[in-house]
Amino acid sequence: MPNPKRRHSQQRGAKRRTHYKATVDTLSIDKTTGETHMRHRAHWVENKLFYKGRVVLEKAVKEVPQDETPDTEA
């Protein structure tokens, strides 16, 4: 493995690291739902997956029958 011939100063490493910056994600407002979401990403609203203002996927909602509800008597 290559190793430096001489020691590099702490300042030299710090100068290099100054260019590593955190980026802020770009947010958009969906025209159909009015939700704020990350750009170029699908987002969930009321059990529906939206992308570019269109419904891509709908999540099936499970209905619990009234007869099979657990009793909470203590």
mmJSON file of the N, C-alpha and C atoms, coordinates in Angstrom:
{"data_MODEL":{"atom_site":{
"group_PDB":["ATOM","ATOM","ATOM","ATOM","ATOM","ATOM","ATOM","ATOM","ATOM","ATOM","ATOM","ATOM","ATOM","ATOM","ATOM","ATOM","ATOM","ATOM","ATOM","ATOM","ATOM","ATOM","ATOM","ATOM","ATOM","ATOM","ATOM","ATOM","ATOM","ATOM","ATOM","ATOM","ATOM","ATOM","ATOM","ATOM","ATOM","ATOM","ATOM","ATOM","ATOM","ATOM","ATOM","ATOM","ATOM","ATOM","ATOM","ATOM","ATOM","ATOM","ATOM","ATOM","ATOM","ATOM","ATOM","ATOM","ATOM","ATOM","ATOM","ATOM","ATOM","ATOM","ATOM","ATOM","ATOM","ATOM","ATOM","ATOM","ATOM","ATOM","ATOM","ATOM","ATOM","ATOM","ATOM","ATOM","ATOM","ATOM","ATOM","ATOM","ATOM","ATOM","ATOM","ATOM","ATOM","ATOM","ATOM","ATOM","ATOM","ATOM","ATOM","ATOM","ATOM","ATOM","ATOM","ATOM","ATOM","ATOM","ATOM","ATOM","ATOM","ATOM","ATOM","ATOM","ATOM","ATOM","ATOM","ATOM","ATOM","ATOM","ATOM","ATOM","ATOM","ATOM","ATOM","ATOM","ATOM","ATOM","ATOM","ATOM","ATOM","ATOM","ATOM","ATOM","ATOM","ATOM","ATOM","ATOM","ATOM","ATOM","ATOM","ATOM","ATOM","ATOM","ATOM","ATOM","ATOM","ATOM","ATOM","ATOM","ATOM","ATOM","ATOM","ATOM","ATOM","ATOM","ATOM","ATOM","ATOM","ATOM","ATOM","ATOM","ATOM","ATOM","ATOM","ATOM","ATOM","ATOM","ATOM","ATOM","ATOM","ATOM","ATOM","ATOM","ATOM","ATOM","ATOM","ATOM","ATOM","ATOM","ATOM","ATOM","ATOM","ATOM","ATOM","ATOM","ATOM","ATOM","ATOM","ATOM","ATOM","ATOM","ATOM","ATOM","ATOM","ATOM","ATOM","ATOM","ATOM","ATOM","ATOM","ATOM","ATOM","ATOM","ATOM","ATOM","ATOM","ATOM","ATOM","ATOM","ATOM","ATOM","ATOM","ATOM","ATOM","ATOM","ATOM","ATOM","ATOM","ATOM","ATOM","ATOM","ATOM","ATOM","ATOM","ATOM","ATOM","ATOM","ATOM","ATOM","ATOM","ATOM"],
"id":[1,2,3,4,5,6,7,8,9,10,11,12,13,14,15,16,17,18,19,20,21,22,23,24,25,26,27,28,29,30,31,32,33,34,35,36,37,38,39,40,41,42,43,44,45,46,47,48,49,50,51,52,53,54,55,56,57,58,59,60,61,62,63,64,65,66,67,68,69,70,71,72,73,74,75,76,77,78,79,80,81,82,83,84,85,86,87,88,89,90,91,92,93,94,95,96,97,98,99,100,101,102,103,104,105,106,107,108,109,110,111,112,113,114,115,116,117,118,119,120,121,122,123,124,125,126,127,128,129,130,131,132,133,134,135,136,137,138,139,140,141,142,143,144,145,146,147,148,149,150,151,152,153,154,155,156,157,158,159,160,161,162,163,164,165,166,167,168,169,170,171,172,173,174,175,176,177,178,179,180,181,182,183,184,185,186,187,188,189,190,191,192,193,194,195,196,197,198,199,200,201,202,203,204,205,206,207,208,209,210,211,212,213,214,215,216,217,218,219,220,221,222],
"type_symbol":["N","C","C","N","C","C","N","C","C","N","C","C","N","C","C","N","C","C","N","C","C","N","C","C","N","C","C","N","C","C","N","C","C","N","C","C","N","C","C","N","C","C","N","C","C","N","C","C","N","C","C","N","C","C","N","C","C","N","C","C","N","C","C","N","C","C","N","C","C","N","C","C","N","C","C","N","C","C","N","C","C","N","C","C","N","C","C","N","C","C","N","C","C","N","C","C","N","C","C","N","C","C","N","C","C","N","C","C","N","C","C","N","C","C","N","C","C","N","C","C","N","C","C","N","C","C","N","C","C","N","C","C","N","C","C","N","C","C","N","C","C","N","C","C","N","C","C","N","C","C","N","C","C","N","C","C","N","C","C","N","C","C","N","C","C","N","C","C","N","C","C","N","C","C","N","C","C","N","C","C","N","C","C","N","C","C","N","C","C","N","C","C","N","C","C","N","C","C","N","C","C","N","C","C","N","C","C","N","C","C","N","C","C","N","C","C","N","C","C","N","C","C"],
"label_atom_id":["N","CA","C","N","CA","C","N","CA","C","N","CA","C","N","CA","C","N","CA","C","N","CA","C","N","CA","C","N","CA","C","N","CA","C","N","CA","C","N","CA","C","N","CA","C","N","CA","C","N","CA","C","N","CA","C","N","CA","C","N","CA","C","N","CA","C","N","CA","C","N","CA","C","N","CA","C","N","CA","C","N","CA","C","N","CA","C","N","CA","C","N","CA","C","N","CA","C","N","CA","C","N","CA","C","N","CA","C","N","CA","C","N","CA","C","N","CA","C","N","CA","C","N","CA","C","N","CA","C","N","CA","C","N","CA","C","N","CA","C","N","CA","C","N","CA","C","N","CA","C","N","CA","C","N","CA","C","N","CA","C","N","CA","C","N","CA","C","N","CA","C","N","CA","C","N","CA","C","N","CA","C","N","CA","C","N","CA","C","N","CA","C","N","CA","C","N","CA","C","N","CA","C","N","CA","C","N","CA","C","N","CA","C","N","CA","C","N","CA","C","N","CA","C","N","CA","C","N","CA","C","N","CA","C","N","CA","C","N","CA","C","N","CA","C","N","CA","C","N","CA","C","N","CA","C","N","CA","C"],
"label_alt_id":[null,null,null,null,null,null,null,null,null,null,null,null,null,null,null,null,null,null,null,null,null,null,null,null,null,null,null,null,null,null,null,null,null,null,null,null,null,null,null,null,null,null,null,null,null,null,null,null,null,null,null,null,null,null,null,null,null,null,null,null,null,null,null,null,null,null,null,null,null,null,null,null,null,null,null,null,null,null,null,null,null,null,null,null,null,null,null,null,null,null,null,null,null,null,null,null,null,null,null,null,null,null,null,null,null,null,null,null,null,null,null,null,null,null,null,null,null,null,null,null,null,null,null,null,null,null,null,null,null,null,null,null,null,null,null,null,null,null,null,null,null,null,null,null,null,null,null,null,null,null,null,null,null,null,null,null,null,null,null,null,null,null,null,null,null,null,null,null,null,null,null,null,null,null,null,null,null,null,null,null,null,null,null,null,null,null,null,null,null,null,null,null,null,null,null,null,null,null,null,null,null,null,null,null,null,null,null,null,null,null,null,null,null,null,null,null,null,null,null,null,null,null],
"label_comp_id":["MET","MET","MET","PRO","PRO","PRO","ASN","ASN","ASN","PRO","PRO","PRO","LYS","LYS","LYS","ARG","ARG","ARG","ARG","ARG","ARG","HIS","HIS","HIS","SER","SER","SER","GLN","GLN","GLN","GLN","GLN","GLN","ARG","ARG","ARG","GLY","GLY","GLY","ALA","ALA","ALA","LYS","LYS","LYS","ARG","ARG","ARG","ARG","ARG","ARG","THR","THR","THR","HIS","HIS","HIS","TYR","TYR","TYR","LYS","LYS","LYS","ALA","ALA","ALA","THR","THR","THR","VAL","VAL","VAL","ASP","ASP","ASP","THR","THR","THR","LEU","LEU","LEU","SER","SER","SER","ILE","ILE","ILE","ASP","ASP","ASP","LYS","LYS","LYS","THR","THR","THR","THR","THR","THR","GLY","GLY","GLY","GLU","GLU","GLU","THR","THR","THR","HIS","HIS","HIS","MET","MET","MET","ARG","ARG","ARG","HIS","HIS","HIS","ARG","ARG","ARG","ALA","ALA","ALA","HIS","HIS","HIS","TRP","TRP","TRP","VAL","VAL","VAL","GLU","GLU","GLU","ASN","ASN","ASN","LYS","LYS","LYS","LEU","LEU","LEU","PHE","PHE","PHE","TYR","TYR","TYR","LYS","LYS","LYS","GLY","GLY","GLY","ARG","ARG","ARG","VAL","VAL","VAL","VAL","VAL","VAL","LEU","LEU","LEU","GLU","GLU","GLU","LYS","LYS","LYS","ALA","ALA","ALA","VAL","VAL","VAL","LYS","LYS","LYS","GLU","GLU","GLU","VAL","VAL","VAL","PRO","PRO","PRO","GLN","GLN","GLN","ASP","ASP","ASP","GLU","GLU","GLU","THR","THR","THR","PRO","PRO","PRO","ASP","ASP","ASP","THR","THR","THR","GLU","GLU","GLU","ALA","ALA","ALA"],
"label_asym_id":["A","A","A","A","A","A","A","A","A","A","A","A","A","A","A","A","A","A","A","A","A","A","A","A","A","A","A","A","A","A","A","A","A","A","A","A","A","A","A","A","A","A","A","A","A","A","A","A","A","A","A","A","A","A","A","A","A","A","A","A","A","A","A","A","A","A","A","A","A","A","A","A","A","A","A","A","A","A","A","A","A","A","A","A","A","A","A","A","A","A","A","A","A","A","A","A","A","A","A","A","A","A","A","A","A","A","A","A","A","A","A","A","A","A","A","A","A","A","A","A","A","A","A","A","A","A","A","A","A","A","A","A","A","A","A","A","A","A","A","A","A","A","A","A","A","A","A","A","A","A","A","A","A","A","A","A","A","A","A","A","A","A","A","A","A","A","A","A","A","A","A","A","A","A","A","A","A","A","A","A","A","A","A","A","A","A","A","A","A","A","A","A","A","A","A","A","A","A","A","A","A","A","A","A","A","A","A","A","A","A","A","A","A","A","A","A","A","A","A","A","A","A"],
"label_entity_id":["1","1","1","1","1","1","1","1","1","1","1","1","1","1","1","1","1","1","1","1","1","1","1","1","1","1","1","1","1","1","1","1","1","1","1","1","1","1","1","1","1","1","1","1","1","1","1","1","1","1","1","1","1","1","1","1","1","1","1","1","1","1","1","1","1","1","1","1","1","1","1","1","1","1","1","1","1","1","1","1","1","1","1","1","1","1","1","1","1","1","1","1","1","1","1","1","1","1","1","1","1","1","1","1","1","1","1","1","1","1","1","1","1","1","1","1","1","1","1","1","1","1","1","1","1","1","1","1","1","1","1","1","1","1","1","1","1","1","1","1","1","1","1","1","1","1","1","1","1","1","1","1","1","1","1","1","1","1","1","1","1","1","1","1","1","1","1","1","1","1","1","1","1","1","1","1","1","1","1","1","1","1","1","1","1","1","1","1","1","1","1","1","1","1","1","1","1","1","1","1","1","1","1","1","1","1","1","1","1","1","1","1","1","1","1","1","1","1","1","1","1","1"],
"label_seq_id":[1,1,1,2,2,2,3,3,3,4,4,4,5,5,5,6,6,6,7,7,7,8,8,8,9,9,9,10,10,10,11,11,11,12,12,12,13,13,13,14,14,14,15,15,15,16,16,16,17,17,17,18,18,18,19,19,19,20,20,20,21,21,21,22,22,22,23,23,23,24,24,24,25,25,25,26,26,26,27,27,27,28,28,28,29,29,29,30,30,30,31,31,31,32,32,32,33,33,33,34,34,34,35,35,35,36,36,36,37,37,37,38,38,38,39,39,39,40,40,40,41,41,41,42,42,42,43,43,43,44,44,44,45,45,45,46,46,46,47,47,47,48,48,48,49,49,49,50,50,50,51,51,51,52,52,52,53,53,53,54,54,54,55,55,55,56,56,56,57,57,57,58,58,58,59,59,59,60,60,60,61,61,61,62,62,62,63,63,63,64,64,64,65,65,65,66,66,66,67,67,67,68,68,68,69,69,69,70,70,70,71,71,71,72,72,72,73,73,73,74,74,74],
"pdbx_PDB_ins_code":[null,null,null,null,null,null,null,null,null,null,null,null,null,null,null,null,null,null,null,null,null,null,null,null,null,null,null,null,null,null,null,null,null,null,null,null,null,null,null,null,null,null,null,null,null,null,null,null,null,null,null,null,null,null,null,null,null,null,null,null,null,null,null,null,null,null,null,null,null,null,null,null,null,null,null,null,null,null,null,null,null,null,null,null,null,null,null,null,null,null,null,null,null,null,null,null,null,null,null,null,null,null,null,null,null,null,null,null,null,null,null,null,null,null,null,null,null,null,null,null,null,null,null,null,null,null,null,null,null,null,null,null,null,null,null,null,null,null,null,null,null,null,null,null,null,null,null,null,null,null,null,null,null,null,null,null,null,null,null,null,null,null,null,null,null,null,null,null,null,null,null,null,null,null,null,null,null,null,null,null,null,null,null,null,null,null,null,null,null,null,null,null,null,null,null,null,null,null,null,null,null,null,null,null,null,null,null,null,null,null,null,null,null,null,null,null,null,null,null,null,null,null],
"Cartn_x":[0.845,0.0,0.887,0.517,1.325,1.181,2.284,2.312,3.004,2.637,3.312,4.784,5.626,7.058,7.331,6.562,6.724,5.359,5.394,4.168,3.469,2.143,1.345,0.809,0.797,0.349,-1.164,-1.646,-3.079,-3.792,-3.121,-3.719,-3.982,-3.087,-3.246,-4.495,-4.702,-5.896,-7.158,-7.082,-8.247,-8.636,-7.645,-7.927,-8.665,-8.265,-8.92,-10.357,-10.57,-11.896,-12.879,-12.433,-13.36,-14.356,-14.047,-14.926,-15.987,-15.928,-16.955,-18.093,-19.175,-20.288,-21.566,-22.421,-23.731,-24.632,-25.443,-26.355,-27.779,-28.564,-29.956,-30.79,-31.693,-32.55,-33.525,-33.766,-34.689,-36.114,-36.985,-38.368,-39.297,-40.398,-41.411,-42.781,-43.748,-45.133,-45.901,-46.556,-47.32,-48.543,-48.789,-49.898,-51.254,-51.344,-52.64,-52.995,-52.011,-52.309,-51.909,-50.981,-50.502,-49.472,-49.018,-48.028,-46.629,-45.803,-44.394,-43.638,-42.788,-42.055,-40.713,-39.822,-38.526,-38.721,-37.946,-38.074,-37.621,-38.273,-37.959,-38.112,-38.995,-39.271,-40.788,-41.243,-42.659,-42.957,-44.209,-44.571,-45.976,-46.19,-47.467,-48.386,-49.656,-50.69,-51.969,-52.494,-53.753,-53.766,-52.744,-52.613,-52.526,-52.07,-51.842,-50.432,-49.759,-48.403,-48.479,-48.007,-48.046,-46.657,-46.584,-45.35,-45.727,-45.141,-45.429,-46.922,-47.562,-48.959,-49.95,-49.484,-50.379,-50.312,-51.418,-51.446,-50.749,-49.715,-48.952,-49.402,-49.712,-50.046,-51.027,-51.997,-52.931,-52.749,-52.6,-52.421,-53.789,-53.906,-55.162,-55.355,-56.527,-56.839,-57.559,-57.013,-57.632,-58.779,-59.916,-61.065,-61.223,-61.339,-61.513,-63.004,-63.453,-64.885,-65.281,-66.493,-66.969,-67.039,-67.276,-67.422,-66.098,-64.98,-63.689,-62.862,-63.466,-62.707,-62.383,-61.159,-60.794,-61.506,-61.915,-62.582,-61.537,-61.799,-60.843,-61.395,-61.929,-62.447,-61.337,-61.193,-60.127,-60.672],
"Cartn_y":[-1.18,0.0,1.239,2.229,3.447,4.25,4.782,5.617,6.926,8.012,9.28,9.223,9.862,9.87,10.743,11.85,12.749,13.008,13.464,13.76,14.972,14.886,16.019,16.748,18.048,18.831,18.711,19.025,19.007,20.07,21.174,22.258,21.818,21.036,20.573,19.688,18.805,17.96,18.773,19.778,20.624,21.435,21.901,22.657,21.783,20.525,19.616,19.343,19.196,18.857,20.024,21.243,22.381,22.284,21.523,21.426,20.346,19.559,18.559,19.265,19.52,20.269,19.436,19.651,19.009,19.76,19.019,19.641,19.563,20.557,20.603,19.972,19.062,18.422,19.439,19.349,20.247,19.751,20.624,20.261,20.886,20.209,20.698,20.547,21.243,21.116,20.43,19.327,18.578,19.39,19.482,20.29,19.681,18.353,17.723,17.618,17.326,17.119,18.29,19.113,20.226,19.821,18.57,18.057,18.507,18.77,19.064,17.745,17.554,16.298,16.561,15.559,15.67,15.534,16.307,16.267,14.919,14.495,13.245,12.025,12.103,10.981,10.83,9.607,9.358,9.622,9.979,10.259,9.732,9.322,8.757,9.847,9.829,10.713,9.89,9.74,9.025,7.648,6.825,5.458,5.387,6.455,6.461,6.97,6.331,6.718,7.599,8.845,9.8,9.996,10.142,10.506,11.367,12.536,13.512,13.842,13.935,14.338,13.247,12.02,10.922,9.835,9.122,8.005,6.823,6.329,5.207,3.907,3.965,2.758,3.114,2.237,2.422,1.285,1.621,0.607,0.07,-1.253,-1.88,-1.712,-1.265,-1.062,-2.304,-2.918,-4.111,-3.699,-4.351,-4.083,-5.234,-4.921,-5.932,-6.162,-7.419,-7.678,-7.367,-6.889,-6.486,-7.674,-8.906,-10.078,-10.519,-10.241,-10.745,-9.721,-8.653,-7.668,-8.231,-8.052,-8.595,-7.843,-8.6,-8.002,-7.408,-6.215,-5.546,-5.482,-6.607,-6.648,-7.077,-6.352,-6.704,-6.964],
"Cartn_z":[0.0,0.0,0.0,-0.777,-0.81,0.478,0.933,2.129,1.79,2.481,2.21,2.631,1.829,2.149,3.367,3.471,4.616,5.242,6.472,7.203,6.585,6.47,6.007,7.23,7.182,8.335,8.512,9.715,9.999,9.176,8.943,8.175,6.736,6.193,4.818,4.687,5.667,5.649,5.86,6.735,7.011,5.784,5.033,3.806,2.793,2.715,1.783,2.217,3.518,4.029,4.006,3.798,3.794,2.652,1.631,0.469,0.629,1.713,1.976,2.703,1.992,2.576,2.529,3.492,3.496,2.524,1.786,0.834,1.381,1.065,1.481,0.374,0.754,-0.232,-0.807,-2.12,-2.786,-2.564,-2.103,-1.826,-2.852,-3.128,-4.046,-3.409,-3.969,-3.53,-4.652,-4.319,-5.31,-5.718,-7.017,-7.514,-7.179,-7.175,-6.944,-5.468,-4.605,-3.182,-2.305,-2.76,-1.956,-0.92,-0.949,-0.002,-0.395,0.599,0.368,0.35,-0.666,-0.796,-1.463,-1.392,-2.052,-3.558,-4.316,-5.77,-6.317,-7.389,-8.093,-7.198,-6.216,-5.331,-5.207,-5.098,-4.857,-3.382,-3.076,-1.686,-1.399,-0.135,0.296,0.83,0.394,0.918,1.014,2.22,2.463,1.799,2.075,1.559,0.036,-0.599,-2.04,-2.306,-3.245,-3.613,-4.851,-4.724,-5.821,-6.407,-7.74,-8.422,-9.609,-9.701,-10.753,-10.816,-9.645,-9.579,-9.913,-10.144,-10.49,-9.419,-9.257,-8.314,-8.969,-8.318,-8.848,-8.201,-6.902,-6.158,-5.059,-4.844,-3.738,-2.754,-1.484,-0.444,-0.047,-0.023,0.37,1.87,2.263,3.672,4.174,5.23,5.8,6.714,6.517,7.368,8.348,9.623,10.66,10.838,10.695,10.913,12.355,12.544,13.866,14.826,14.302,15.158,15.758,15.102,15.542,16.318,16.761,17.528,18.9,19.382,20.7,21.822,22.828,23.99,24.915,25.418,26.31,27.727,28.198,29.56,30.504,31.595,32.539,33.911],
"occupancy":[1.0,1.0,1.0,1.0,1.0,1.0,1.0,1.0,1.0,1.0,1.0,1.0,1.0,1.0,1.0,1.0,1.0,1.0,1.0,1.0,1.0,1.0,1.0,1.0,1.0,1.0,1.0,1.0,1.0,1.0,1.0,1.0,1.0,1.0,1.0,1.0,1.0,1.0,1.0,1.0,1.0,1.0,1.0,1.0,1.0,1.0,1.0,1.0,1.0,1.0,1.0,1.0,1.0,1.0,1.0,1.0,1.0,1.0,1.0,1.0,1.0,1.0,1.0,1.0,1.0,1.0,1.0,1.0,1.0,1.0,1.0,1.0,1.0,1.0,1.0,1.0,1.0,1.0,1.0,1.0,1.0,1.0,1.0,1.0,1.0,1.0,1.0,1.0,1.0,1.0,1.0,1.0,1.0,1.0,1.0,1.0,1.0,1.0,1.0,1.0,1.0,1.0,1.0,1.0,1.0,1.0,1.0,1.0,1.0,1.0,1.0,1.0,1.0,1.0,1.0,1.0,1.0,1.0,1.0,1.0,1.0,1.0,1.0,1.0,1.0,1.0,1.0,1.0,1.0,1.0,1.0,1.0,1.0,1.0,1.0,1.0,1.0,1.0,1.0,1.0,1.0,1.0,1.0,1.0,1.0,1.0,1.0,1.0,1.0,1.0,1.0,1.0,1.0,1.0,1.0,1.0,1.0,1.0,1.0,1.0,1.0,1.0,1.0,1.0,1.0,1.0,1.0,1.0,1.0,1.0,1.0,1.0,1.0,1.0,1.0,1.0,1.0,1.0,1.0,1.0,1.0,1.0,1.0,1.0,1.0,1.0,1.0,1.0,1.0,1.0,1.0,1.0,1.0,1.0,1.0,1.0,1.0,1.0,1.0,1.0,1.0,1.0,1.0,1.0,1.0,1.0,1.0,1.0,1.0,1.0,1.0,1.0,1.0,1.0,1.0,1.0,1.0,1.0,1.0,1.0,1.0,1.0],
"B_iso_or_equiv":[0.0,0.0,0.0,0.0,0.0,0.0,0.0,0.0,0.0,0.0,0.0,0.0,0.0,0.0,0.0,0.0,0.0,0.0,0.0,0.0,0.0,0.0,0.0,0.0,0.0,0.0,0.0,0.0,0.0,0.0,0.0,0.0,0.0,0.0,0.0,0.0,0.0,0.0,0.0,0.0,0.0,0.0,0.0,0.0,0.0,0.0,0.0,0.0,0.0,0.0,0.0,0.0,0.0,0.0,0.0,0.0,0.0,0.0,0.0,0.0,0.0,0.0,0.0,0.0,0.0,0.0,0.0,0.0,0.0,0.0,0.0,0.0,0.0,0.0,0.0,0.0,0.0,0.0,0.0,0.0,0.0,0.0,0.0,0.0,0.0,0.0,0.0,0.0,0.0,0.0,0.0,0.0,0.0,0.0,0.0,0.0,0.0,0.0,0.0,0.0,0.0,0.0,0.0,0.0,0.0,0.0,0.0,0.0,0.0,0.0,0.0,0.0,0.0,0.0,0.0,0.0,0.0,0.0,0.0,0.0,0.0,0.0,0.0,0.0,0.0,0.0,0.0,0.0,0.0,0.0,0.0,0.0,0.0,0.0,0.0,0.0,0.0,0.0,0.0,0.0,0.0,0.0,0.0,0.0,0.0,0.0,0.0,0.0,0.0,0.0,0.0,0.0,0.0,0.0,0.0,0.0,0.0,0.0,0.0,0.0,0.0,0.0,0.0,0.0,0.0,0.0,0.0,0.0,0.0,0.0,0.0,0.0,0.0,0.0,0.0,0.0,0.0,0.0,0.0,0.0,0.0,0.0,0.0,0.0,0.0,0.0,0.0,0.0,0.0,0.0,0.0,0.0,0.0,0.0,0.0,0.0,0.0,0.0,0.0,0.0,0.0,0.0,0.0,0.0,0.0,0.0,0.0,0.0,0.0,0.0,0.0,0.0,0.0,0.0,0.0,0.0,0.0,0.0,0.0,0.0,0.0,0.0],
"pdbx_formal_charge":[null,null,null,null,null,null,null,null,null,null,null,null,null,null,null,null,null,null,null,null,null,null,null,null,null,null,null,null,null,null,null,null,null,null,null,null,null,null,null,null,null,null,null,null,null,null,null,null,null,null,null,null,null,null,null,null,null,null,null,null,null,null,null,null,null,null,null,null,null,null,null,null,null,null,null,null,null,null,null,null,null,null,null,null,null,null,null,null,null,null,null,null,null,null,null,null,null,null,null,null,null,null,null,null,null,null,null,null,null,null,null,null,null,null,null,null,null,null,null,null,null,null,null,null,null,null,null,null,null,null,null,null,null,null,null,null,null,null,null,null,null,null,null,null,null,null,null,null,null,null,null,null,null,null,null,null,null,null,null,null,null,null,null,null,null,null,null,null,null,null,null,null,null,null,null,null,null,null,null,null,null,null,null,null,null,null,null,null,null,null,null,null,null,null,null,null,null,null,null,null,null,null,null,null,null,null,null,null,null,null,null,null,null,null,null,null,null,null,null,null,null,null],
"auth_seq_id":[1,1,1,2,2,2,3,3,3,4,4,4,5,5,5,6,6,6,7,7,7,8,8,8,9,9,9,10,10,10,11,11,11,12,12,12,13,13,13,14,14,14,15,15,15,16,16,16,17,17,17,18,18,18,19,19,19,20,20,20,21,21,21,22,22,22,23,23,23,24,24,24,25,25,25,26,26,26,27,27,27,28,28,28,29,29,29,30,30,30,31,31,31,32,32,32,33,33,33,34,34,34,35,35,35,36,36,36,37,37,37,38,38,38,39,39,39,40,40,40,41,41,41,42,42,42,43,43,43,44,44,44,45,45,45,46,46,46,47,47,47,48,48,48,49,49,49,50,50,50,51,51,51,52,52,52,53,53,53,54,54,54,55,55,55,56,56,56,57,57,57,58,58,58,59,59,59,60,60,60,61,61,61,62,62,62,63,63,63,64,64,64,65,65,65,66,66,66,67,67,67,68,68,68,69,69,69,70,70,70,71,71,71,72,72,72,73,73,73,74,74,74],
"auth_comp_id":["MET","MET","MET","PRO","PRO","PRO","ASN","ASN","ASN","PRO","PRO","PRO","LYS","LYS","LYS","ARG","ARG","ARG","ARG","ARG","ARG","HIS","HIS","HIS","SER","SER","SER","GLN","GLN","GLN","GLN","GLN","GLN","ARG","ARG","ARG","GLY","GLY","GLY","ALA","ALA","ALA","LYS","LYS","LYS","ARG","ARG","ARG","ARG","ARG","ARG","THR","THR","THR","HIS","HIS","HIS","TYR","TYR","TYR","LYS","LYS","LYS","ALA","ALA","ALA","THR","THR","THR","VAL","VAL","VAL","ASP","ASP","ASP","THR","THR","THR","LEU","LEU","LEU","SER","SER","SER","ILE","ILE","ILE","ASP","ASP","ASP","LYS","LYS","LYS","THR","THR","THR","THR","THR","THR","GLY","GLY","GLY","GLU","GLU","GLU","THR","THR","THR","HIS","HIS","HIS","MET","MET","MET","ARG","ARG","ARG","HIS","HIS","HIS","ARG","ARG","ARG","ALA","ALA","ALA","HIS","HIS","HIS","TRP","TRP","TRP","VAL","VAL","VAL","GLU","GLU","GLU","ASN","ASN","ASN","LYS","LYS","LYS","LEU","LEU","LEU","PHE","PHE","PHE","TYR","TYR","TYR","LYS","LYS","LYS","GLY","GLY","GLY","ARG","ARG","ARG","VAL","VAL","VAL","VAL","VAL","VAL","LEU","LEU","LEU","GLU","GLU","GLU","LYS","LYS","LYS","ALA","ALA","ALA","VAL","VAL","VAL","LYS","LYS","LYS","GLU","GLU","GLU","VAL","VAL","VAL","PRO","PRO","PRO","GLN","GLN","GLN","ASP","ASP","ASP","GLU","GLU","GLU","THR","THR","THR","PRO","PRO","PRO","ASP","ASP","ASP","THR","THR","THR","GLU","GLU","GLU","ALA","ALA","ALA"],
"auth_asym_id":["A","A","A","A","A","A","A","A","A","A","A","A","A","A","A","A","A","A","A","A","A","A","A","A","A","A","A","A","A","A","A","A","A","A","A","A","A","A","A","A","A","A","A","A","A","A","A","A","A","A","A","A","A","A","A","A","A","A","A","A","A","A","A","A","A","A","A","A","A","A","A","A","A","A","A","A","A","A","A","A","A","A","A","A","A","A","A","A","A","A","A","A","A","A","A","A","A","A","A","A","A","A","A","A","A","A","A","A","A","A","A","A","A","A","A","A","A","A","A","A","A","A","A","A","A","A","A","A","A","A","A","A","A","A","A","A","A","A","A","A","A","A","A","A","A","A","A","A","A","A","A","A","A","A","A","A","A","A","A","A","A","A","A","A","A","A","A","A","A","A","A","A","A","A","A","A","A","A","A","A","A","A","A","A","A","A","A","A","A","A","A","A","A","A","A","A","A","A","A","A","A","A","A","A","A","A","A","A","A","A","A","A","A","A","A","A","A","A","A","A","A","A"],
"auth_atom_id":["N","CA","C","N","CA","C","N","CA","C","N","CA","C","N","CA","C","N","CA","C","N","CA","C","N","CA","C","N","CA","C","N","CA","C","N","CA","C","N","CA","C","N","CA","C","N","CA","C","N","CA","C","N","CA","C","N","CA","C","N","CA","C","N","CA","C","N","CA","C","N","CA","C","N","CA","C","N","CA","C","N","CA","C","N","CA","C","N","CA","C","N","CA","C","N","CA","C","N","CA","C","N","CA","C","N","CA","C","N","CA","C","N","CA","C","N","CA","C","N","CA","C","N","CA","C","N","CA","C","N","CA","C","N","CA","C","N","CA","C","N","CA","C","N","CA","C","N","CA","C","N","CA","C","N","CA","C","N","CA","C","N","CA","C","N","CA","C","N","CA","C","N","CA","C","N","CA","C","N","CA","C","N","CA","C","N","CA","C","N","CA","C","N","CA","C","N","CA","C","N","CA","C","N","CA","C","N","CA","C","N","CA","C","N","CA","C","N","CA","C","N","CA","C","N","CA","C","N","CA","C","N","CA","C","N","CA","C","N","CA","C","N","CA","C","N","CA","C","N","CA","C","N","CA","C","N","CA","C"],
"pdbx_PDB_model_num":[1,1,1,1,1,1,1,1,1,1,1,1,1,1,1,1,1,1,1,1,1,1,1,1,1,1,1,1,1,1,1,1,1,1,1,1,1,1,1,1,1,1,1,1,1,1,1,1,1,1,1,1,1,1,1,1,1,1,1,1,1,1,1,1,1,1,1,1,1,1,1,1,1,1,1,1,1,1,1,1,1,1,1,1,1,1,1,1,1,1,1,1,1,1,1,1,1,1,1,1,1,1,1,1,1,1,1,1,1,1,1,1,1,1,1,1,1,1,1,1,1,1,1,1,1,1,1,1,1,1,1,1,1,1,1,1,1,1,1,1,1,1,1,1,1,1,1,1,1,1,1,1,1,1,1,1,1,1,1,1,1,1,1,1,1,1,1,1,1,1,1,1,1,1,1,1,1,1,1,1,1,1,1,1,1,1,1,1,1,1,1,1,1,1,1,1,1,1,1,1,1,1,1,1,1,1,1,1,1,1,1,1,1,1,1,1,1,1,1,1,1,1]
}}}
